[in-house]
């Protein structure tokens, strides 16, 4: 065995039924994406891919370890020649198409995900951004690269583990079982409380590939045990396996906690079909049939092509494209997949001079990573004509010259999302804005336009400035952070004005905002708590915490202002610009949505005569309707945050109002 010398790797006997199983996997995913109402659980096709991959690749590794011919160089060279040809073509084509279609922030995101795809960390990037089923996921051209990240991360770790275990004469099957058990436990443990990380995390997905790896080990070294359970030609196992996969497609939806226990259905079904063998009836008659094998052979480029085509169509249509458009795109993706396989993958994968082809492909993928990085750094090339109408939605505050809190200061040590100031040269802070991201978007305009005060923004994402109450959405430490912030403001004698700004619907589990629809599962699980109080409603607790904050700040001699929240939008303003529509909403519907928030602030004013409430509604609404625009200014960057220009308009109105109070 060698780590450095390249030797041809031996391969298991070809099984056409496994290519047929690949067809089941890719068609499940394809039809789920193209016709989501028809195949609601089709995304489990990826789990089928994981089992197949774990079985085939581990079989190769086991066989070559046993024959002392395993080579890391040859192993990774083969992975490059297998994956990079179609991946490069899809990336390059999508990048070119995106130049003429995407807005600056969409193109910037494409560049970021190009880097992720080329370096196989897409799952990590998506993990940090949001989730696979989020509404904005529909506009991520390379969303589907997440599964490639899982696989390639596995194939960096797994061969090294097997090689090290083989060298040290460790029982590889026990090592495999232990690794799989830990991964499966982490998957079950995190799927409800940390659904996004559990979906994208390699350590919660590796068990699926390890099921295939375990089957490979048993097939090679424990055939007597397998035959004992197989009993016959494997038809019984193949039928059960097929039924499990069909059941998972029917029963598993994006509403369930996945992977979790639900992933056992497609994983077990796939393993049973592979275990059944090529002579089983389902494998022989269905999976090994010519149509299934043909689709299986092009399954990888088909997986790569279908999602960008559907996503570009969705972006252009500003919604799910018509049925006939999606049907045509499915056919186009099949044609492109066949062409990629026939004219790109096969010549580079099986052609002469594999070393040269490997080097060329590695270089091209490095180029894709570089191009993606430049696109991201250049903010999606905002100078493109197609990007011009959407520049109001970009959110780059670097040119405003604000200064972040020093890490070694009391506030800096809290790990806050927001801690910035417009003050320079150690000038004293005399005004603060406290809150969450709805304080952040107001701060930009206020700190930029107010020439009479030194402002500081202090807060944390999804943490309203309430005292004695814990609001748990993303961060369980909201209460500790908020109380320390408020105590710091109270102790600072230079601060004369304290402005409180926060999302107005923490107590409301009804999802209205288009942007928050992607977080509906998290929002529904959010909670508001107070030590020793188990009877009060979320609304009562939120008011209690806000009231305590106002009373403490007022008692400390601060001028306290509370900003009534801006209206949520049930749509994305960018879509309205694409459609050339003002997307007006009836004022009565907006007032109904805002009612609880407005009533809470009115009650706050009743109990605290000195507090001031600023209501910005007339910036967004007349007496009949509301819009995302004020005159010709785009006020929102998404469905509930102000744009930079919107923040300027808001700040002008607010500062004029503040000057008269």
Secondary structure, DSSP 4 states (H G I P E B T S, - for coil): -BSSS--PPP-PPP-HHHHHHHHHHHHHHHHHHH-TTT-TTGGGHHHHHHHHHHHHHHHHHHHHHHTT--BHHHHHHHHHHHHHHHHHHHHHHHHHHHHHH--HHHHHHHHHHHHHHHTT-HHHHHHHH--TTSGGGGG-TTGGGHHHHHHHHHHHHHHHHHHHHHHTT--HHHHHHHHHHHHHHHHHHHTTTSHHHHHH-GGGTHHHHHHHHHHHHHHHH-HHHHHHHH-SSSHHHHHHHHHHHHHHHHH--TTS--SGGGHHHHHHHHHHHHHH-TTSHIIIIIITSHHHHHHHHTHHHHHHHHHHHHHHHHHHHTSSPPHHHHHHHHHHHHHHHHHHIIIIIHHHHHSS-HHHHHHHHHHHHHHHHHHHHHHHHTTTTTTSGGGGGGGGG----GGG--EEPPTTSTTGGGT-SEEEES--TTPPP-EEEEESHHHHHHHHHHHHH-SS--EEEEEBTTB-S-SS-EEESS-TTHHHHHHHHHHHHHH-TT--EEEEE--TTTT--S--SHHHHTTHHHHHH-EEEBTTB-SS-HHHHHHHHHHHHHHHHHHTT-EEEEEPPPPP-SS-HHHHHHHT----EEHHHHHHHHHHHHHHHHHHHHH-TT-EEE--GGGTB-SSEE-SEETTEE-BSSSSSB-HHHHHHHHHHHHHHHHT-
